[in-house]
């Protein structure tokens, strides 16, 4: 068993502390052989969870991954496949979509899961998440279809993404199965979950969040806004102190949180996966941690 595998919820599942994000998979321009080699290299590092969504890569990421899995059936049993549904985006690949919107109807959730399973050439997902809450969602219908999908074995577990604590608890109150995570945005440039109750709520309930955009899509590396510059300057100082690159420090800062986040790292380069694994084992000095928070906030904590 990989030392990076941990339960994300008291009732499961086990996922790796670092997930590989497939958002931009089509841009990687990998052959099926190259993609298989990359995923196998991630597995060797203990990174076995693959984060995906029906909309990723202009609706092409899941089919690309699925074709590789079809040709390499031995990989499926080594990994955990996650997916998200509910977002509907305009795309050249979906000419009937006139406007970006959310659809959490029973019919759409089921259709999305059926399509995802077909695209990924698998019989089940390890984790299905609702991508975002919708102002039009009928909570009883959402709970009903999630329960049926678990009962039918189409997904082993369910969770949400970008839900407020109130929305999370509201949906959970209609379910007899647990919502095992809330995947949210968090980074040194997006510290809101530390202060708006999202992390407090999850920690109180023994639930660990998955984190999207833990490096803010590259803003930490080249962003020109004052906050980005402040944080980058402090990261560079600490990278010298800890003898590593500053992206390791940035991820290590997240890993230090007691809510025990599971960041999703979207990269085609195995070097960046290696750095994320290194970050998962970092132990930042408390004062260094707060130096980074101060740089992000632009002022000392009260």
MARKOL-730318 format. One line per field, with one value per residue: residue in three letters; x, y, z of N, C-alpha, C in turn. Coordinates in steps of 0.2 Angstrom, whole numbers, plus 5000, padded with zeros to 4 digits. Layout:
BEGIN
mikol: [ALA_...]
n_x: [X_...]
n_y: [Y_...]
n_z: [Z_...]
ca_x: [X_...]
ca_y: [Y_...]
ca_z: [Z_...]
c_x: [X_...]
c_y: [Y_...]
c_z: [Z_...]
REM end
This chain:
BEGIN
mikol: [UNK_UNK_UNK_UNK_UNK_UNK_UNK_UNK_UNK_UNK_UNK_UNK_UNK_UNK_UNK_UNK_UNK_UNK_UNK_UNK_UNK_UNK_UNK_UNK_UNK_UNK_UNK_UNK_UNK_UNK_UNK_UNK_UNK_UNK_UNK_UNK_UNK_UNK_UNK_UNK_UNK_UNK_UNK_UNK_UNK_UNK_UNK_UNK_UNK_UNK_UNK_UNK_UNK_UNK_UNK_UNK_UNK_UNK_UNK_UNK_UNK_UNK_UNK_UNK_UNK_UNK_UNK_UNK_UNK_UNK_UNK_UNK_UNK_UNK_UNK_UNK_UNK_UNK_UNK_UNK_UNK_UNK_UNK_UNK_UNK_UNK_UNK_UNK_UNK_UNK_UNK_UNK_UNK_UNK_UNK_UNK_UNK_UNK_UNK_UNK_UNK_UNK_UNK_UNK_UNK_UNK_UNK_UNK_UNK_UNK_UNK_UNK_UNK_UNK_UNK_UNK_UNK_UNK_UNK_UNK_UNK_UNK_UNK_UNK_UNK_UNK_UNK_UNK_UNK_UNK_UNK_UNK_UNK_UNK_UNK_UNK_UNK_UNK_UNK_UNK_UNK_UNK_UNK_UNK_UNK_UNK_UNK_UNK_UNK_UNK_UNK_UNK_UNK_UNK_UNK_UNK_UNK_UNK_UNK_UNK_UNK_UNK_UNK_UNK_UNK_UNK_UNK_UNK_UNK_UNK_UNK_UNK_UNK_UNK_UNK_UNK_UNK_UNK_UNK_UNK_UNK_UNK_UNK_UNK_UNK_UNK_UNK_UNK_UNK_UNK_UNK_UNK_UNK_UNK_UNK_UNK_UNK_UNK_UNK_UNK_UNK_UNK_UNK_UNK_UNK_UNK_UNK_UNK_UNK_UNK_UNK_UNK_UNK_UNK_UNK_UNK_UNK_UNK_UNK_UNK_UNK_UNK_UNK_UNK_UNK_UNK_UNK_UNK_UNK_UNK_UNK_UNK_UNK_UNK_UNK_UNK_UNK_UNK_UNK_UNK_UNK_UNK_UNK_UNK_UNK_UNK_UNK_UNK_UNK_UNK_UNK_UNK_UNK_UNK_UNK_UNK_UNK_UNK_UNK_UNK_UNK_UNK_UNK_UNK_UNK_UNK_UNK_UNK_UNK_UNK_UNK_UNK_UNK_UNK_UNK_UNK_UNK_UNK_UNK_UNK_UNK_UNK_UNK_UNK_UNK_UNK_UNK_UNK_UNK_UNK_UNK_UNK_UNK_UNK_UNK_UNK_UNK_UNK_UNK_UNK_UNK_UNK]
n_x: [5004_5003_5012_5006_4992_4977_4963_4950_4939_4930_4923_4929_4933_4950_4962_4976_4987_4991_4984_4982_4979_4967_4963_4969_4973_4971_4980_4992_4996_5000_5004_4995_5004_5014_5006_5002_5014_5017_5007_5010_5022_5018_5011_5021_5027_5018_5007_4991_4978_4967_4961_4946_4934_4918_4918_4931_4945_4938_4928_4936_4945_4942_4938_4951_4959_4952_4954_4968_4967_4959_4968_4978_4974_4978_4981_4970_4966_4976_4973_4963_4949_4942_4928_4918_4902_4889_4892_4889_4896_4899_4905_4915_4914_4902_4889_4876_4876_4871_4874_4885_4881_4873_4868_4859_4850_4841_4841_4852_4863_4863_4865_4877_4886_4884_4890_4903_4908_4907_4916_4928_4930_4927_4919_4915_4916_4928_4925_4913_4909_4898_4900_4898_4887_4870_4858_4846_4845_4836_4835_4831_4829_4843_4849_4842_4846_4860_4861_4855_4865_4876_4871_4869_4882_4889_4896_4908_4909_4902_4903_4906_4909_4915_4905_4896_4897_4884_4876_4882_4879_4865_4862_4868_4859_4849_4853_4858_4870_4887_4893_4909_4919_4923_4928_4938_4944_4960_4974_4990_4987_4973_4965_4953_4945_4951_4946_4932_4924_4923_4934_4934_4921_4923_4934_4928_4919_4927_4931_4941_4947_4948_4959_4958_4968_4980_4991_4987_4985_4998_5000_5007_5020_5022_5013_5009_5002_5001_4999_5003_5016_5021_5020_5027_5040_5042_5041_5053_5063_5061_5062_5076_5080_5075_5081_5075_5063_5052_5039_5037_5038_5026_5016_5019_5015_5001_4999_5002_4991_4978_4967_4970_4972_4970_4979_4976_4986_4989_4998_5009_5022_5032_5042_5036_5026_5034_5039_5027_5025_5036_5033_5022_5028_5034_5039_5035_5042_5033_5033_5038_5027_5017_5023_5021_5007_5005_5011_5002_4990_4994_4996_5000_4994_4980]
n_y: [4994_5011_5024_5036_5035_5038_5039_5049_5052_5047_5035_5031_5035_5028_5038_5046_5057_5067_5071_5068_5080_5081_5092_5099_5089_5086_5096_5092_5083_5070_5053_5038_5028_5036_5043_5032_5028_5039_5040_5028_5031_5041_5032_5024_5034_5034_5042_5040_5044_5050_5065_5071_5077_5078_5089_5093_5098_5103_5094_5083_5077_5065_5055_5054_5049_5037_5030_5026_5019_5008_5002_4998_4989_4984_4995_5001_4995_4999_5012_5027_5033_5048_5059_5073_5081_5091_5104_5113_5118_5130_5125_5120_5107_5104_5109_5112_5118_5133_5142_5144_5134_5127_5110_5100_5091_5075_5067_5073_5071_5057_5054_5060_5052_5040_5042_5046_5034_5026_5033_5032_5019_5010_5001_5008_5022_5028_5039_5051_5068_5082_5096_5110_5119_5122_5136_5131_5118_5104_5097_5085_5077_5077_5070_5058_5052_5051_5042_5031_5029_5025_5013_5005_5003_5011_5021_5022_5030_5047_5064_5082_5098_5114_5118_5127_5127_5126_5122_5109_5102_5103_5095_5083_5080_5074_5062_5045_5040_5044_5061_5062_5071_5089_5097_5111_5127_5132_5141_5149_5161_5161_5161_5160_5149_5146_5155_5157_5147_5135_5126_5124_5118_5106_5100_5099_5088_5078_5076_5077_5090_5090_5099_5111_5120_5123_5130_5141_5141_5145_5158_5160_5159_5168_5179_5196_5205_5214_5205_5193_5195_5199_5187_5178_5183_5180_5167_5163_5167_5158_5146_5145_5144_5131_5124_5120_5121_5135_5131_5119_5124_5132_5122_5114_5123_5122_5109_5109_5112_5108_5103_5094_5094_5088_5091_5094_5092_5098_5093_5089_5085_5074_5078_5089_5082_5074_5085_5089_5077_5078_5090_5085_5080_5089_5100_5114_5128_5136_5150_5153_5148_5158_5169_5168_5168_5181_5188_5185_5190_5203_5210_5210_5196_5199]
n_z: [5000_4996_5004_5003_5002_5010_5020_5015_5022_5036_5033_5021_5004_5002_4996_4986_4994_4985_4970_4952_4941_4927_4919_4908_4900_4885_4880_4883_4873_4873_4867_4868_4873_4879_4889_4897_4902_4909_4919_4925_4931_4940_4948_4954_4962_4972_4969_4965_4963_4951_4945_4938_4926_4918_4909_4907_4897_4886_4885_4881_4889_4897_4887_4881_4892_4894_4882_4884_4895_4891_4882_4891_4902_4915_4922_4928_4940_4949_4952_4958_4951_4949_4946_4940_4939_4932_4929_4914_4899_4886_4870_4856_4854_4859_4851_4854_4866_4872_4882_4897_4910_4925_4928_4938_4938_4940_4928_4921_4929_4930_4916_4913_4921_4916_4903_4906_4912_4901_4892_4900_4899_4910_4923_4935_4945_4958_4965_4964_4961_4963_4953_4955_4966_4961_4958_4954_4959_4964_4979_4985_4973_4969_4979_4978_4966_4967_4978_4971_4961_4968_4974_4963_4960_4951_4956_4969_4979_4984_4983_4984_4976_4978_4987_4999_5018_5023_5011_5009_5021_5020_5008_5013_5023_5017_5013_5016_5014_5015_5011_5005_5003_5000_4986_4985_4980_4985_4991_4993_4987_4988_5001_5007_5011_5024_5032_5030_5035_5028_5029_5043_5045_5038_5045_5058_5055_5052_5039_5024_5013_4995_4985_4973_4960_4968_4966_4961_4947_4941_4944_4956_4951_4941_4942_4942_4950_4966_4977_4973_4970_4982_4990_4982_4984_4997_4997_4989_4998_5008_5001_4999_5012_5016_5006_4993_4979_4977_4974_4980_4994_4994_4992_5003_5013_5012_5015_5028_5035_5048_5043_5034_5019_5002_4989_4971_4958_4942_4930_4916_4919_4926_4936_4943_4950_4958_4966_4972_4980_4988_4995_5003_5013_5020_5034_5039_5049_5061_5062_5050_5042_5045_5041_5027_5026_5031_5020_5010_5015_5016_5027_5045_5055_5066]
ca_x: [5000_5006_5011_5002_4985_4974_4956_4948_4933_4930_4920_4932_4938_4957_4965_4982_4987_4992_4980_4985_4973_4967_4960_4972_4976_4972_4985_4999_4998_5003_5002_4993_5009_5017_5001_5002_5021_5017_5003_5014_5027_5015_5009_5027_5028_5012_5001_4987_4971_4966_4955_4944_4927_4915_4919_4938_4948_4933_4925_4940_4950_4940_4939_4958_4962_4949_4957_4974_4965_4957_4974_4982_4969_4981_4982_4964_4966_4981_4972_4957_4946_4936_4925_4913_4897_4884_4893_4888_4900_4899_4911_4915_4912_4895_4886_4869_4876_4871_4877_4887_4876_4873_4862_4859_4844_4842_4843_4858_4868_4864_4868_4884_4890_4884_4894_4909_4910_4909_4922_4934_4931_4927_4912_4913_4920_4929_4922_4909_4907_4895_4905_4896_4879_4866_4852_4840_4845_4831_4840_4828_4831_4850_4850_4839_4850_4867_4860_4854_4871_4880_4867_4870_4889_4892_4902_4909_4908_4900_4905_4904_4915_4913_4899_4896_4895_4877_4874_4885_4875_4858_4862_4869_4853_4844_4857_4860_4877_4891_4897_4916_4924_4921_4934_4937_4950_4964_4981_4992_4983_4966_4965_4946_4943_4953_4942_4925_4920_4923_4939_4931_4916_4926_4938_4924_4916_4932_4931_4947_4945_4952_4960_4959_4972_4984_4997_4984_4986_5004_5000_5013_5026_5023_5008_5011_4998_5004_4999_5007_5023_5023_5020_5033_5046_5043_5043_5059_5067_5060_5065_5083_5081_5073_5084_5070_5060_5047_5033_5037_5036_5019_5012_5020_5011_4994_4999_5003_4984_4976_4961_4973_4970_4973_4979_4976_4991_4988_5004_5011_5029_5033_5046_5031_5023_5039_5039_5021_5026_5041_5029_5017_5032_5037_5037_5037_5042_5026_5034_5038_5020_5014_5026_5018_5001_5006_5012_4996_4985_4996_4997_5001_4988_4979]
ca_y: [5000_5017_5028_5042_5033_5040_5040_5056_5052_5041_5029_5030_5030_5030_5042_5048_5064_5071_5069_5071_5083_5080_5098_5101_5083_5087_5101_5088_5080_5063_5047_5033_5025_5041_5044_5026_5029_5045_5037_5022_5034_5043_5027_5023_5039_5034_5046_5035_5046_5054_5069_5072_5080_5078_5095_5095_5098_5104_5087_5078_5073_5058_5050_5052_5045_5031_5026_5024_5013_5003_4998_4996_4987_4983_5001_5003_4992_5003_5019_5029_5037_5053_5063_5078_5082_5096_5110_5113_5123_5131_5121_5118_5100_5103_5115_5113_5122_5140_5147_5141_5134_5121_5105_5095_5086_5068_5065_5075_5068_5050_5054_5062_5047_5034_5044_5046_5027_5024_5037_5030_5012_5007_5000_5011_5027_5028_5045_5056_5074_5087_5101_5116_5119_5126_5139_5127_5111_5101_5094_5078_5074_5076_5065_5052_5050_5050_5036_5025_5027_5021_5007_5002_5001_5015_5025_5019_5036_5053_5070_5089_5103_5121_5119_5130_5122_5125_5118_5103_5099_5102_5089_5077_5078_5070_5056_5040_5038_5050_5065_5061_5077_5095_5099_5118_5131_5135_5142_5155_5167_5160_5159_5161_5143_5146_5160_5158_5142_5129_5121_5123_5113_5099_5097_5097_5082_5073_5076_5081_5093_5090_5106_5113_5126_5124_5135_5146_5141_5148_5165_5161_5159_5174_5184_5203_5209_5215_5199_5188_5197_5198_5180_5175_5185_5177_5160_5163_5167_5151_5140_5145_5141_5124_5120_5117_5126_5138_5128_5114_5128_5134_5116_5112_5127_5119_5102_5110_5114_5102_5100_5089_5094_5083_5095_5091_5095_5097_5094_5084_5084_5070_5082_5093_5077_5073_5090_5088_5072_5080_5095_5082_5077_5095_5102_5121_5131_5139_5157_5153_5147_5164_5174_5167_5170_5188_5190_5184_5195_5210_5214_5205_5194_5204]
ca_z: [5000_4995_5010_5002_5002_5016_5020_5015_5026_5041_5029_5015_5001_5002_4990_4987_4996_4979_4964_4946_4938_4920_4916_4902_4896_4878_4878_4884_4867_4874_4864_4873_4876_4883_4894_4901_4905_4914_4925_4929_4935_4946_4953_4957_4967_4976_4967_4962_4962_4945_4946_4931_4926_4911_4905_4906_4891_4881_4885_4878_4894_4899_4882_4880_4897_4893_4877_4887_4900_4887_4880_4897_4907_4921_4926_4932_4947_4953_4953_4960_4946_4951_4941_4943_4934_4934_4925_4907_4896_4879_4867_4849_4854_4861_4848_4857_4873_4871_4888_4902_4915_4929_4928_4943_4938_4940_4922_4918_4933_4927_4909_4914_4924_4911_4898_4909_4912_4894_4890_4903_4899_4917_4926_4941_4948_4965_4968_4960_4964_4960_4952_4959_4967_4956_4961_4952_4961_4969_4984_4985_4967_4969_4984_4976_4960_4970_4981_4966_4958_4973_4975_4957_4959_4946_4959_4976_4984_4982_4986_4981_4975_4978_4991_5006_5023_5023_5006_5011_5026_5017_5004_5018_5027_5013_5011_5021_5012_5017_5006_5008_5002_4996_4983_4984_4979_4991_4990_4996_4984_4989_5008_5010_5015_5031_5036_5029_5038_5024_5032_5050_5044_5036_5050_5063_5053_5050_5032_5021_5007_4989_4983_4966_4959_4974_4965_4957_4939_4939_4947_4960_4947_4936_4943_4943_4955_4972_4982_4970_4971_4990_4991_4978_4987_5003_4995_4987_5004_5012_4997_5000_5019_5016_5001_4989_4975_4980_4973_4986_5000_4993_4993_5010_5017_5012_5018_5036_5038_5051_5040_5030_5012_4997_4983_4964_4954_4935_4926_4912_4920_4932_4941_4947_4954_4963_4970_4977_4985_4993_4999_5007_5019_5023_5041_5040_5055_5062_5060_5042_5039_5046_5036_5021_5027_5031_5013_5007_5018_5015_5034_5050_5058_5072]
c_x: [5004_5006_5007_4995_4983_4967_4954_4942_4933_4928_4923_4930_4945_4959_4972_4982_4988_4988_4983_4978_4973_4964_4962_4975_4976_4978_4992_5001_5002_5000_4999_4998_5013_5012_5001_5009_5020_5013_5006_5019_5024_5013_5015_5029_5023_5006_4996_4980_4971_4960_4953_4937_4925_4917_4927_4941_4943_4930_4929_4944_4948_4941_4947_4961_4959_4952_4964_4972_4963_4963_4979_4977_4972_4981_4976_4964_4971_4979_4965_4954_4941_4934_4920_4908_4893_4885_4892_4891_4899_4906_4910_4912_4905_4891_4879_4870_4877_4874_4880_4882_4877_4867_4863_4853_4846_4844_4850_4864_4869_4867_4875_4888_4890_4889_4902_4912_4911_4915_4929_4935_4932_4920_4910_4918_4922_4926_4919_4907_4903_4899_4904_4888_4876_4860_4846_4840_4839_4834_4837_4830_4839_4852_4848_4844_4857_4866_4859_4861_4876_4877_4869_4877_4892_4897_4902_4907_4905_4903_4903_4910_4912_4907_4900_4895_4888_4874_4876_4880_4867_4858_4863_4863_4848_4847_4858_4867_4881_4893_4904_4921_4920_4928_4933_4944_4953_4971_4984_4989_4976_4965_4958_4944_4945_4949_4935_4921_4921_4928_4936_4926_4918_4930_4933_4920_4921_4933_4937_4945_4950_4953_4962_4963_4976_4990_4994_4985_4992_5005_5006_5019_5027_5018_5011_5007_5002_5005_5003_5014_5026_5024_5026_5040_5048_5045_5050_5064_5067_5063_5073_5084_5080_5077_5080_5067_5054_5040_5032_5035_5028_5014_5012_5016_5004_4994_4999_4996_4981_4970_4963_4971_4974_4973_4979_4981_4990_4994_5006_5019_5029_5037_5041_5027_5028_5039_5033_5022_5031_5037_5025_5021_5035_5035_5040_5037_5036_5027_5034_5031_5017_5017_5023_5011_5001_5007_5006_4991_4987_4997_4997_4994_4986_4982]
c_y: [5006_5021_5035_5041_5035_5040_5047_5057_5046_5034_5028_5035_5032_5033_5044_5055_5069_5068_5072_5074_5083_5086_5099_5095_5084_5091_5097_5085_5074_5058_5043_5030_5030_5043_5038_5026_5034_5043_5032_5026_5038_5038_5025_5028_5039_5038_5042_5037_5051_5058_5071_5075_5079_5083_5097_5094_5099_5097_5082_5074_5066_5053_5049_5048_5038_5027_5023_5018_5007_4998_4996_4994_4986_4989_5003_5001_4995_5010_5020_5034_5042_5057_5068_5079_5088_5103_5108_5119_5124_5128_5120_5111_5099_5109_5117_5117_5129_5145_5142_5140_5127_5117_5100_5091_5079_5065_5067_5072_5061_5050_5055_5056_5041_5036_5044_5039_5024_5027_5034_5022_5008_5006_5004_5017_5026_5033_5049_5062_5078_5093_5107_5115_5123_5129_5135_5120_5109_5096_5086_5074_5072_5070_5058_5048_5048_5043_5030_5024_5023_5014_5002_5000_5006_5020_5022_5024_5042_5059_5077_5093_5110_5123_5123_5125_5121_5121_5110_5099_5098_5096_5083_5075_5074_5063_5051_5038_5045_5054_5065_5066_5083_5097_5107_5121_5133_5135_5148_5162_5167_5157_5159_5155_5143_5150_5160_5152_5135_5124_5119_5117_5106_5096_5095_5090_5077_5071_5080_5083_5091_5097_5107_5119_5128_5129_5140_5147_5145_5155_5166_5162_5166_5180_5191_5207_5209_5209_5194_5189_5197_5191_5176_5177_5181_5169_5158_5163_5160_5145_5140_5142_5134_5120_5116_5122_5129_5135_5123_5118_5129_5128_5114_5116_5125_5113_5103_5111_5108_5099_5094_5089_5089_5087_5091_5095_5093_5098_5088_5082_5080_5074_5086_5088_5075_5078_5090_5083_5074_5085_5091_5080_5083_5097_5110_5124_5135_5147_5158_5153_5154_5170_5174_5169_5178_5191_5190_5189_5202_5214_5208_5202_5198_5201]
c_z: [5000_5002_5009_5002_5009_5015_5020_5019_5030_5038_5022_5010_5003_4995_4991_4989_4991_4974_4958_4943_4930_4916_4909_4898_4889_4876_4879_4878_4868_4869_4869_4877_4881_4890_4899_4905_4911_4920_4929_4933_4941_4951_4957_4963_4973_4975_4962_4960_4956_4945_4939_4932_4919_4906_4903_4899_4885_4880_4882_4883_4895_4894_4881_4885_4896_4888_4880_4891_4896_4884_4885_4903_4914_4926_4931_4939_4952_4955_4955_4955_4950_4945_4944_4937_4937_4930_4917_4903_4888_4876_4860_4849_4856_4858_4851_4863_4871_4876_4893_4908_4920_4928_4933_4944_4938_4934_4919_4922_4931_4920_4909_4916_4919_4905_4900_4910_4906_4891_4893_4903_4905_4919_4932_4942_4955_4968_4963_4964_4960_4959_4955_4960_4962_4960_4959_4955_4966_4973_4984_4979_4967_4973_4981_4970_4963_4974_4976_4963_4962_4974_4969_4956_4954_4949_4966_4981_4981_4986_4982_4980_4975_4982_4997_5011_5023_5017_5007_5016_5024_5013_5009_5022_5024_5011_5017_5019_5013_5010_5009_5007_4999_4993_4982_4982_4985_4989_4994_4993_4985_4996_5011_5014_5022_5035_5036_5032_5035_5027_5039_5050_5043_5042_5056_5062_5051_5043_5029_5015_5001_4987_4976_4965_4965_4973_4961_4950_4937_4941_4952_4957_4944_4937_4945_4948_4962_4977_4979_4971_4978_4992_4988_4981_4993_5002_4993_4993_5007_5008_4998_5007_5019_5010_4996_4984_4979_4979_4978_4992_4999_4994_5000_5014_5017_5016_5026_5039_5042_5048_5035_5023_5007_4990_4976_4960_4946_4932_4922_4914_4927_4938_4945_4952_4960_4968_4975_4982_4990_4998_5004_5014_5023_5030_5041_5047_5056_5060_5053_5039_5040_5042_5029_5021_5027_5024_5009_5009_5016_5022_5039_5053_5064_5079]
REM end
